[in-house]
Amino acid sequence: MHRRELLAGAGALGLLATAAPTAMAQGRAAKTYPVREFFETTNYRMAAPAGYGFSPDGQRILISSDATGVFNVYALPAAGGAPQPLTNSKTDATFAASWFPSDERILFTADQGGNELNHLYVREPDGKVRDLTPGEKLKAQFLGWNAAGDTFYVGSNERDPQTFDVYAYSAKDYARRLVFRNSGYTVGAISRDGRRAALVKARSSADNDLYLADLEGGGEPKLITPHQGNIEHTVYGFTPDSQALVYGTDEHGEFTQAWRYDLAGGAKTPLIQADWDVMYVIHGWSGRYRVHAVNADASTAVTITDAAGRPVTLSGAPAGDLGSVRFSGDERRIAFTVASDTSPADVFVADLADGRARRLTTALNPAIDEADLVEATIARFASYDGLQIPGVLYRPKGASAARPVPALVWVHGGPGGQSRRGYIAEVQNLVNKGYAVYMINNRGSSGYGKTFYHLDDRKHGDVDLKDVTAAARWLKSLDWVADDRIGVIGGSYGGYMVAAALAFEPEAFDVGIDIFGVTNWVRTLKSIPPWWGDFKAALYDEMGDPATDEARHRAISPLFHAKNIRKPLLVVQGANDPRVLKVESDELVAAVKANGVPVEYVVFPDEGHGFQRRANRITASEAYVRFLDAHLKAGA
């Protein structure tokens, strides 16, 4: 989790794939589809990056899929064929972590009703399931395997809810031992020789440090990034030979670069430098291949190289963003996903010797003609102070000066998240119904350099909101947008921006859709889940400490200014949300009703911070369309 994406939604707003443009048929009116059909796609996710994505015999790929409407774990034949179900949850989203390296067992995670208290489970070859991290109020994380394959590592906050200790589990009998007693660090990676853990320690919202812990000898973790000023670091992982740590740093410019730290002598050398942030660096099991990705203007650019630095060229895959690369145990093949604005992520497999890729899944609902969907463009506008603000723009087919359409400003979560290219069922559905959508990356968004990233620190509800309202003015200037029908929509922190816009700039938008948004910062910052650990310190540094900044938090909280809301509002909330408590939405709805303003409220009793169940995502999107048709499109 990124330190500033603590209020980013999942599910309805988080099941996004990144993408690059694809060629689409043009020149005809798009067919209008029922809401449900946009969600009757299949979402695929690969096993955890630190796990084994291929079965020991290399014949199956471990994936998660919501083919039944609820995420479960499947074995996907690498030669082609239907995925084989390995779990059958009908309620709780269940995600693949890893095959065991030598047999048919798998590891997977699941929470309970969206409460984010994930446990780690093992499925035996006979189908029996065992909870390896039992307990009512704990949260567990799969951290990876050692090189021998006889030990896997798990993070658990059972001892202290605010921090994750590291346990080494025997692959033979699941006996465990404590190898790192945590005192306030975030565990980034475990070396494959089992000797070291890479740790992150936040100092502020713009500054952190990396440490190495000796899991065999003990002692205090060793600081490896001494520095002056504000510098942020991230852990990418250890090299397969356990001789070096690959990490990210913005010490040398606006963007995060990948560097190498040699464990023996402490030498630091640059590895990957780009004009955008390096998102991740992973290696094949022996180090024969390396994969890295760059966040290039809201799309992902992936490069695969061999040990000599020669690029691997893939053929047979469609245009789009390549992601989630997983290596077979012998490093002869990779599995990966490809996604675009008009097609969800599909799973492919390729032989590295010749780069030929084969498609294994078809995620898009066959009832939808891809030519009816809309490719996004990257669009920038000058904000209130002249700063160029980027975003992802979807223009409905047929929108023109003669036929202007209503438009929505979509605000991402975070506060430091980023709206990105990719198939987003909620967005394509709205666009198909005749609504333009502009997914704004207001100041404070990630992906555009550290200066841009920190422009909203301690200025939330002010400069970021001014960007959002400036986006509305910019949309009104487009001749194909109906300038009297502009709405605002967003989830989590984006939901806060919706409520803030209606409360503090009541004439800027004609309607708002608040999806599990913060309404009372005083309460939210005091009720942060304990497992956020040092993320809490970073968030307090950015947003302000509730112990000393309550007056400012009250001033920027829409709940205390709800009497100003005069435009129709739809609020959508998960009852089990541990980040934005349901009471936040309850009280806002009651306050707006007291104004005599049209307000609608949808609550899902079986969801948390984001909507994992397909049926609930459909219900939410149907509510969006009904609400917008009644209050924004009416008068068209």
C-alpha positions in Angstrom: 0.0 0.0 0.0 1.3 3.4 -0.9 1.6 5.6 2.1 -0.8 8.2 0.6 -3.3 5.8 -0.8 -4.8 4.9 2.6 -8.2 6.3 1.6 -8.2 4.8 -1.9 -11.2 2.6 -2.7 -11.1 -1.0 -3.8 -13.7 -3.1 -5.6 -15.9 -0.7 -7.5 -13.2 1.9 -7.7 -10.2 -0.4 -7.4 -10.6 -3.2 -9.9 -8.8 -1.2 -12.5 -6.3 -2.3 -15.1 -3.9 0.1 -16.7 -3.9 0.4 -20.5 -2.6 2.0 -23.6 -4.9 2.9 -26.6 -6.1 0.2 -29.0 -7.5 0.7 -32.5 -11.3 0.7 -32.5 -13.9 0.8 -35.2 -15.4 4.3 -35.6 -18.0 6.0 -37.7 -21.2 4.5 -36.2 -23.4 5.2 -33.2 -22.6 3.1 -30.2 -25.2 0.5 -29.0 -26.6 1.2 -25.5 -26.1 -1.8 -23.2 -27.8 -2.7 -19.9 -25.7 -1.7 -16.9 -25.3 -5.4 -15.9 -23.5 -6.3 -19.1 -20.5 -4.0 -18.3 -19.9 -6.0 -15.2 -20.4 -9.4 -16.6 -16.8 -9.4 -17.6 -14.4 -11.6 -15.7 -11.7 -9.9 -13.6 -8.4 -11.9 -13.4 -5.6 -11.4 -10.9 -2.3 -13.2 -10.7 -0.8 -14.8 -7.6 1.2 -12.6 -5.3 4.5 -11.2 -6.7 6.5 -12.9 -4.0 4.8 -16.2 -4.6 5.0 -19.0 -7.2 2.6 -18.2 -10.0 3.2 -21.5 -11.9 2.5 -25.0 -10.5 5.6 -27.1 -9.8 5.1 -28.9 -13.1 4.7 -25.7 -15.0 1.4 -26.7 -16.4 -1.0 -24.4 -14.5 -1.0 -20.8 -13.5 -2.5 -19.7 -10.1 -5.0 -16.9 -10.5 -7.9 -15.2 -8.8 -11.2 -14.7 -10.7 -14.6 -13.3 -10.0 -16.3 -15.5 -12.6 -18.9 -16.6 -10.1 -19.5 -13.0 -8.9 -17.2 -13.4 -5.9 -13.4 -13.7 -6.2 -12.1 -17.2 -5.8 -8.8 -19.0 -6.6 -8.3 -21.0 -9.8 -5.7 -23.1 -11.6 -5.5 -21.9 -15.2 -4.1 -24.5 -17.6 -1.1 -23.0 -19.3 -1.9 -25.0 -22.5 -5.4 -23.5 -22.6 -8.7 -24.5 -21.3 -11.2 -23.6 -18.5 -9.8 -22.5 -15.1 -10.2 -25.1 -12.4 -11.7 -23.8 -9.2 -9.6 -24.3 -6.0 -11.8 -22.4 -3.6 -15.6 -21.8 -3.7 -16.4 -18.9 -1.4 -19.9 -17.5 -2.0 -19.4 -14.5 0.3 -15.8 -13.4 1.0 -13.4 -12.3 -1.7 -10.6 -14.8 -1.8 -7.2 -14.2 -3.5 -4.3 -16.4 -4.6 -1.0 -16.0 -2.9 1.3 -18.9 -4.1 1.7 -22.5 -5.1 3.9 -24.5 -2.9 7.2 -25.0 -4.9 7.2 -28.8 -4.7 3.6 -30.0 -4.5 -0.1 -29.3 -5.2 -0.8 -27.1 -2.1 -1.6 -23.5 -2.4 -1.7 -20.4 -0.2 -4.5 -17.9 -0.4 -5.9 -15.0 1.6 -9.4 -13.8 2.5 -11.0 -11.4 4.9 -14.5 -11.4 6.4 -17.2 -9.3 4.7 -14.7 -6.6 3.6 -13.3 -5.9 7.1 -9.7 -6.1 5.7 -8.7 -8.5 8.4 -7.1 -10.9 6.0 -6.0 -14.4 7.1 -3.6 -16.7 5.3 -4.9 -20.1 4.4 -3.5 -23.3 3.0 -5.4 -25.6 0.7 -4.2 -29.2 0.8 -4.2 -31.4 -2.4 -7.4 -33.1 -1.1 -9.2 -29.8 -0.9 -9.1 -29.4 2.8 -8.5 -25.8 4.0 -6.6 -24.7 7.1 -6.3 -21.2 8.5 -2.6 -20.6 9.2 -3.3 -17.4 11.1 -6.3 -18.0 13.3 -7.7 -15.3 15.5 -10.6 -12.8 15.5 -8.9 -9.4 15.2 -5.6 -10.1 13.5 -4.4 -9.3 10.0 -1.9 -11.4 8.1 0.3 -10.9 5.0 2.1 -13.4 2.8 5.7 -12.2 2.4 7.4 -14.9 0.2 9.5 -18.1 0.2 13.1 -18.9 0.9 15.2 -20.3 -1.9 15.1 -23.8 -0.7 11.3 -23.8 -0.8 11.0 -25.3 2.7 10.0 -22.1 4.4 7.5 -19.3 3.8 7.2 -16.0 5.6 4.1 -14.4 7.0 3.5 -10.9 8.6 1.0 -10.8 11.4 -0.2 -8.2 13.8 -1.6 -10.6 16.4 0.9 -9.5 19.1 0.5 -5.8 18.5 -2.4 -4.5 16.3 -0.3 -1.6 15.1 2.6 -3.5 13.6 3.4 -6.7 11.8 5.9 -9.3 13.2 7.5 -11.7 10.8 7.1 -15.5 11.2 8.9 -18.3 9.3 6.5 -21.2 8.6 7.7 -24.7 7.9 6.3 -25.9 4.5 6.3 -29.4 5.9 4.1 -29.1 9.1 3.3 -25.4 9.3 5.3 -25.0 12.6 6.3 -21.4 12.9 8.9 -19.3 14.7 9.2 -15.6 15.2 12.1 -14.2 13.2 11.5 -10.5 13.5 9.7 -8.7 16.4 8.6 -5.5 14.8 8.9 -2.1 16.6 7.2 0.1 14.1 8.6 -0.6 10.7 6.8 -1.7 7.5 8.2 -4.9 6.1 9.0 -4.5 2.4 10.7 -7.8 1.5 12.5 -10.9 2.8 15.7 -12.1 1.2 15.5 -15.6 -0.4 18.3 -16.8 1.9 16.1 -15.9 4.8 18.8 -13.7 6.5 17.4 -10.2 6.0 14.3 -8.2 5.9 14.0 -4.8 4.1 12.1 -2.3 6.2 10.6 1.1 5.7 10.3 3.7 8.4 8.2 6.9 7.8 9.5 10.1 9.1 6.9 12.4 7.5 4.6 12.4 4.5 7.5 13.3 2.3 10.4 11.5 4.0 11.2 8.0 5.0 14.2 5.6 5.5 15.1 2.1 4.6 16.6 -0.4 7.1 17.9 -3.9 7.0 17.0 -6.4 9.8 19.2 -9.4 10.5 16.7 -12.3 10.9 19.4 -14.7 12.1 21.6 -12.6 14.4 19.0 -10.2 15.7 20.0 -6.7 17.0 18.6 -3.4 15.9 17.8 -2.8 12.2 20.5 -1.1 10.2 19.8 2.3 8.5 20.9 2.1 4.9 19.6 5.5 3.6 21.0 8.3 5.8 20.2 11.6 4.1 19.3 15.2 4.6 16.0 16.8 3.7 12.9 15.1 2.4 13.6 12.0 0.4 11.2 9.0 -0.1 12.3 5.4 -0.7 10.4 2.2 -1.5 11.4 -1.4 -1.5 11.3 -3.3 -4.8 12.9 -6.5 -3.5 16.1 -8.5 -3.0 18.0 -9.9 -5.9 17.5 -13.7 -6.3 21.0 -14.4 -5.1 20.3 -12.3 -1.9 23.4 -10.2 -2.5 21.6 -6.9 -3.1 18.5 -4.9 -2.4 16.8 -3.1 -5.2 15.0 0.0 -4.0 13.4 3.2 -5.3 14.4 6.7 -4.4 13.5 10.2 -5.4 16.8 11.6 -4.1 18.1 12.4 -7.5 15.2 14.2 -9.2 11.5 14.6 -9.5 10.8 10.9 -10.2 11.5 7.7 -8.4 14.5 5.8 -9.8 15.6 2.2 -9.1 18.9 1.8 -7.3 20.9 -1.2 -6.1 22.3 -1.6 -2.6 25.0 -4.2 -2.3 24.6 -6.0 1.1 28.3 -6.9 1.5 29.9 -3.5 1.1 27.0 -1.1 1.1 27.7 0.4 -2.3 24.8 2.1 -4.1 24.5 2.2 -7.8 21.8 3.4 -10.2 19.8 0.7 -11.9 16.9 2.3 -13.8 16.4 6.0 -14.5 13.4 7.3 -16.4 11.4 10.5 -17.0 8.6 8.9 -14.9 8.4 6.9 -11.7 9.7 3.4 -11.7 6.8 1.4 -10.4 8.4 -2.0 -9.7 11.4 -4.2 -10.5 11.2 -8.0 -10.3 13.5 -10.8 -11.3 13.1 -14.3 -12.5 13.8 -17.0 -9.9 17.5 -17.3 -10.9 18.0 -13.7 -12.0 18.2 -14.7 -15.7 15.6 -12.1 -16.5 14.5 -8.7 -15.1 11.2 -6.9 -15.5 10.5 -3.3 -14.6 7.6 -0.9 -15.2 7.4 2.9 -15.5 4.3 4.9 -14.8 4.2 6.8 -18.1 1.4 9.5 -18.0 -1.2 7.2 -16.4 -0.2 4.1 -18.4 2.2 1.4 -17.6 5.3 0.8 -19.8 6.9 -2.6 -19.1 10.4 -3.7 -20.1 11.7 -7.3 -19.9 15.5 -7.8 -20.3 17.8 -10.8 -20.0 20.9 -10.9 -17.9 23.0 -9.3 -20.7 20.5 -6.4 -20.8 19.0 -7.5 -24.1 15.3 -6.7 -24.4 12.8 -9.6 -24.7 10.2 -8.8 -27.5 6.8 -10.4 -27.2 4.6 -11.2 -30.2 1.0 -12.4 -30.4 -0.4 -10.2 -27.7 -2.8 -7.2 -28.5 -1.9 -3.6 -27.9 -2.3 -2.5 -24.3 -0.6 -2.5 -21.0 1.4 -5.6 -20.0 1.4 -6.3 -16.3 1.6 -8.8 -13.5 4.5 -10.8 -15.0 5.1 -14.1 -13.3 7.9 -16.5 -14.1 7.7 -20.3 -14.3 10.1 -22.1 -12.0 12.5 -23.0 -14.8 12.2 -19.4 -16.2 11.4 -20.7 -19.7 7.9 -19.1 -19.7 6.1 -16.1 -18.2 2.4 -15.5 -17.5 1.2 -11.9 -17.7 -1.9 -9.8 -18.3 -2.7 -7.3 -21.1 -5.5 -4.7 -20.7 -6.8 -1.7 -22.5 -9.4 1.0 -22.1 -11.9 -1.2 -23.9 -11.0 -4.6 -22.7 -10.3 -5.9 -19.1 -7.1 -7.6 -18.3 -6.7 -11.0 -19.9 -4.1 -13.7 -19.0 -1.4 -14.6 -21.6 1.5 -17.1 -21.5 4.7 -16.7 -23.5 7.9 -18.7 -24.1 10.9 -16.5 -23.4 13.0 -18.3 -26.1 10.9 -16.9 -29.0 8.6 -14.4 -27.2 5.5 -15.9 -28.7 2.4 -15.2 -26.5 -0.8 -17.2 -26.3 -4.1 -15.9 -24.9 -5.6 -18.0 -22.2 -8.7 -16.0 -21.2 -11.4 -13.7 -22.7 -12.5 -11.2 -20.0 -14.8 -8.9 -21.9 -18.5 -9.9 -21.9 -19.1 -11.4 -25.3 -22.5 -9.5 -25.4 -20.5 -6.3 -25.7 -19.0 -5.2 -29.1 -15.7 -3.7 -28.2 -16.2 -1.1 -31.0 -19.0 0.4 -28.9 -16.7 1.2 -26.0 -14.7 4.4 -25.8 -10.9 4.9 -25.7 -9.7 7.5 -23.3 -7.3 10.4 -24.0 -5.0 12.2 -21.7 -6.2 15.8 -21.4 -4.7 18.7 -19.4 -6.1 22.1 -18.5 -4.9 25.2 -16.7 -6.2 25.3 -13.2 -7.2 28.4 -11.2 -3.5 29.5 -10.8 -2.3 28.4 -14.2 -0.9 25.0 -13.1 -1.4 22.3 -15.7 -3.6 19.5 -14.3 -3.7 16.1 -16.1 -6.5 13.7 -16.3 -8.1 10.8 -18.3 -11.0 11.9 -20.6 -13.8 9.8 -21.9 -15.9 11.3 -24.7 -19.2 9.5 -25.6 -19.6 8.5 -29.2 -21.7 11.0 -31.0 -21.0 13.9 -28.6 -20.7 17.1 -30.6 -21.5 20.8 -30.5 -24.8 20.0 -32.1 -25.4 17.2 -29.5 -23.6 18.3 -26.3 -23.6 15.8 -23.4 -23.6 16.1 -19.6 -20.2 15.5 -17.9 -18.8 14.3 -14.7 -15.5 15.1 -12.9 -14.3 11.8 -11.3 -12.0 12.2 -8.3 -9.7 9.4 -7.3 -9.0 8.1 -3.8 -5.8 8.6 -1.9 -5.4 11.5 -1.2 -2.3 10.7 -3.2 -3.7 8.2 -5.7 -3.9 8.5 -9.5 -6.6 7.9 -12.1 -5.1 5.7 -14.8 -6.0 4.2 -18.2 -7.8 0.9 -18.3 -11.1 -0.9 -18.5 -13.3 0.5 -15.8 -16.8 -0.9 -15.9 -18.3 2.0 -14.0 -16.9 4.5 -16.4 -17.6 2.7 -19.6 -21.2 2.2 -18.4 -21.6 5.9 -17.7 -20.1 6.9 -21.1 -22.3 4.4 -22.9 -25.3 6.1 -21.2 -24.2 9.5 -22.7 -22.1 11.0 -19.9 -18.6 12.3 -20.5 -16.2 11.4 -17.7 -13.0 13.4 -16.8 -10.9 11.5 -14.3 -8.9 14.3 -12.8 -5.4 13.9 -11.3 -5.5 17.1 -9.2 -2.4 18.4 -7.5 -1.3 16.0 -4.9 -1.8 13.0 -7.2 1.0 10.5 -7.6 2.8 9.9 -10.9 3.7 13.5 -11.9 6.8 14.1 -9.8 7.3 14.8 -6.1 6.7 18.5 -6.3 3.3 18.0 -7.8 2.7 15.2 -5.3 3.1 17.4 -2.3 1.3 20.6 -3.5 -1.8 19.7 -1.4 0.0 18.9 1.9 -2.1 20.5 4.7 -4.1 22.2 2.0 -6.8 19.6 1.6 -10.3 20.9 0.9 -8.6 24.0 -0.5 -6.1 23.7 -3.5 -7.3 20.3 -4.5 -10.9 21.3 -4.4 -10.0 24.4 -6.5 -8.6 22.1 -9.1 -11.8 20.0 -9.1 -14.0 23.1 -9.6 -11.6 24.4 -12.2 -12.1 21.1 -14.1 -15.8 21.8 -14.1 -15.2 25.2 -15.7 -12.9 23.7 -18.3 -15.4 21.0 -19.2 -18.0 23.8 -19.7 -15.7 25.4 -22.2 -15.8 22.3 -24.5 -18.4 22.8 -27.2 -19.5 19.1 -27.0 -20.2 19.3 -23.2 -23.6 20.7 -21.9 -22.4 23.5 -19.7 -25.5 23.5 -17.5 -25.2 19.8 -16.6 -21.9 19.0 -14.8 -21.6 16.6 -11.9 -18.9 15.3 -9.6 -18.3 11.7 -8.5 -15.6 10.0 -6.4 -14.9 7.3 -3.9 -13.1 7.4 -0.6 -11.0 10.5 -0.6 -12.7 11.3 -3.9 -16.0 10.9 -2.1 -14.8 13.5 0.4 -14.1 15.9 -2.5 -17.6 15.3 -3.8 -19.1 16.3 -0.4 -16.6 19.2 0.0 -17.5 20.5 -3.5 -21.2 20.5 -2.7 -20.7 22.1 0.7 -18.0 24.7 0.0 -18.6 25.4 -3.7 -22.4 24.8 -3.9 -22.8 26.3 -7.3 -19.9 24.6 -9.0 -21.7 21.3 -9.8 -25.3 20.3 -10.5 -25.2 16.9 -8.7 -22.8 14.8 -6.6 -22.2 11.1 -6.1 -20.3 10.4 -2.9 -19.0 6.8 -2.7 -17.8 5.9 0.9 -16.3 9.4 1.3 -14.9 11.0 4.4 -17.3 13.7 5.8 -15.8 14.2 9.3 -12.0 14.4 9.4 -12.1 14.9 13.2 -13.5 11.4 13.7 -11.9 9.7 10.7 -8.3 10.6 11.7 -9.0 9.4 15.3 -10.5 6.1 14.1 -7.7 4.9 11.8 -7.4 1.1 11.8 -4.5 0.1 14.1 -2.7 -2.0 11.4 -1.9 1.2 9.4 1.2 1.5 11.6 3.6 4.1 10.4 1.2 5.1 7.6 -0.7 6.8 10.3 2.3 9.0 11.1 2.6 9.9 7.4 -1.1 10.7 7.1 -1.0 12.8 10.3 2.0 14.7 8.9 0.1 15.4 5.7 -3.4 16.0 7.0 -2.5 17.3 10.5 -2.6 15.6 13.9 -6.1 15.5 15.3 -4.7 16.3 18.7 -3.6 19.7 17.6 -5.4 20.4 14.3 -9.0 19.7 15.2 -10.1 23.2 14.3 -8.8 23.0 10.8 -10.1 19.4 10.4 -13.5 20.7 11.4 -13.3 23.6 9.0 -12.6 21.3 6.0 -15.2 18.6 7.0 -18.3 18.7 4.8 -20.5 17.3 7.6 -20.1 20.5 9.7 -21.1 22.6 6.6 -23.8 20.4 5.2 -26.4 23.2 5.5 -24.7 24.7 2.4 -25.5 21.7 0.3 -28.3 22.5 -2.2 -27.7 20.2 -5.1 -28.9 16.5 -5.3 -26.7 14.0 -3.7 -26.3 10.2 -3.9 -24.3 8.4 -1.2 -23.1 4.8 -1.4 -21.5 3.0 1.5 -20.3 -0.4 2.7 -21.5 -1.3 6.2 -18.2 -3.0 7.2 -15.9 -0.2 6.1 -13.0 0.0 8.6 -11.5 3.2 7.0 -14.5 5.4 6.4 -17.0 4.4 9.0 -20.7 4.0 8.0 -21.6 6.7 10.5 -19.8 9.2 8.2 -22.3 8.7 5.5 -25.3 8.2 7.8 -24.8 11.7 9.3 -24.2 13.4 6.0 -27.4 11.9 4.5 -29.4 13.0 7.5 -28.0 16.5 7.3 -28.7 16.9 3.6 -32.2 15.6 4.0 -32.8 18.2 6.7 -32.1 20.8 4.0 -34.9 19.5 1.9 -32.5 18.6 -0.9 -33.0 15.4 -2.9 -30.6 12.7 -1.4 -30.4 9.0 -2.0 -28.6 6.4 0.1 -27.4 2.9 -0.8 -25.8 0.7 1.8 -24.3 -2.7 1.2 -24.3 -4.8 4.4 -21.6 -7.2 3.1 -19.0 -4.8 1.9 -16.1 -2.8 3.3 -14.0 -0.1 1.7 -14.9 -0.8 -1.9 -17.2 -3.3 -3.4 -15.8 -6.7 -4.2 -19.1 -8.5 -5.1 -20.2 -8.2 -8.7 -23.9 -8.0 -7.7 -23.2 -5.0 -5.5 -21.1 -3.3 -8.1 -24.0 -3.7 -10.5 -26.5 -2.3 -8.0 -24.2 0.7 -7.3 -23.8 1.5 -11.0 -27.5 1.1 -11.6 -28.1 3.6 -8.8 -25.6 6.1 -10.4 -27.4 6.0 -13.7 -30.9 6.3 -12.2 -29.7 9.2 -10.1 -28.0 11.0 -13.0 -30.8 10.4 -15.4 -33.2 12.0 -12.9 -31.1 14.9 -11.8 -28.5 15.7 -14.4 -29.8 14.5 -17.8 -33.3 15.7 -17.2 -33.6 18.9 -19.1 -31.5 17.6 -21.9 
